Each structure stands twice: as structure tokens, then as C-alpha cells.
Amino acid sequence: WIVSALVMNKCNIHNDRSIVYDDHKRPLYSTCLDEGEFLFQDDKYLWHDITPIECTPGYVGYRDILGFDFIVE
């Protein structure tokens, strides 16, 4: 299991859409995560990705995330 993206901070960005796919790479879930939100998934059978992040014109943009793995035995 993983938390693929716990959003710690984000500023001056858009199009930061996180997507979870099945094992055939078909989209199952899609969202723009806010600060404090995260994706938690079984990484053995599911895939994850994010669309290319875009900055607000004329500004520096960032998205700080924390990702971590869990081993379930």
C-alpha cells in the first residue's frame, strides 16, 4: 500500500490532477488534491500519475508532497 501524494503545500498552480488507474491502465479515479489531502492505494494492482502541473502566469508555483509505502503482511 502507498500514499502516493500527501499534499503538504501548493501555491500558484493549476492542472495538478492526480489519477489512479487499474492494472490495465484504465482511469478509476481523478481529482485535484488540496493541502492535507492524499491518495491511499494498493500499489500492487493500481497505478498512479499526475497531469503536467502548470504555474499561474507570472508567478512561481510549487506543490510539496510526501509519499510513503506500507508493507502489509
C-alpha positions in Angstrom: 0.0 0.0 0.0 1.2 3.5 -0.6 0.3 7.1 0.0 1.4 8.4 -3.4 0.8 12.1 -2.8 0.1 13.7 0.6 -0.1 17.4 -0.4 1.7 19.5 2.2 1.7 22.8 0.4 0.7 24.2 -3.0 0.7 27.6 -4.4 0.1 29.3 -7.8 -0.5 26.1 -9.7 -3.3 24.5 -11.6 -4.0 21.3 -13.6 -2.5 19.2 -10.8 -4.9 16.3 -11.4 -3.9 13.1 -9.7 -5.2 9.9 -11.4 -5.4 6.3 -10.2 -5.5 3.6 -12.8 -6.4 -0.1 -12.7 -3.9 -2.8 -13.8 -5.0 -2.3 -17.4 -4.2 1.4 -17.1 -7.8 2.5 -17.3 -8.6 5.6 -15.2 -10.5 4.7 -12.0 -10.4 8.0 -10.1 -9.2 11.5 -10.8 -9.0 14.6 -8.5 -7.1 17.8 -7.7 -5.8 17.3 -4.2 -5.9 20.2 -1.8 -3.4 20.8 1.1 -3.8 18.0 3.6 -5.5 15.6 1.2 -3.8 12.4 -0.2 -4.2 9.2 -2.3 -4.0 5.9 -0.5 -4.0 2.8 -2.7 -2.9 -0.8 -3.2 0.2 -0.3 -5.2 0.3 -4.0 -6.2 -2.7 -3.7 -8.5 -3.2 0.1 -9.1 -1.1 2.7 -10.8 -1.0 6.5 -10.2 0.1 9.6 -12.1 -0.4 13.3 -12.2 -1.1 15.6 -15.2 1.6 18.1 -16.0 1.4 20.9 -13.4 1.1 24.5 -14.8 2.1 27.6 -12.9 -0.1 30.7 -12.8 1.4 33.0 -15.4 3.9 35.5 -13.9 4.2 33.5 -10.7 6.5 30.9 -9.2 4.4 27.8 -8.4 5.0 24.7 -6.3 3.4 21.6 -4.9 5.1 19.9 -2.0 4.1 16.3 -1.4 5.1 13.5 0.8 4.8 9.9 -0.4 5.4 6.7 1.6 4.9 2.9 1.4 3.3 0.5 3.8 4.1 -3.2 4.0 1.0 -5.3 4.9 1.9 -8.8 5.9 
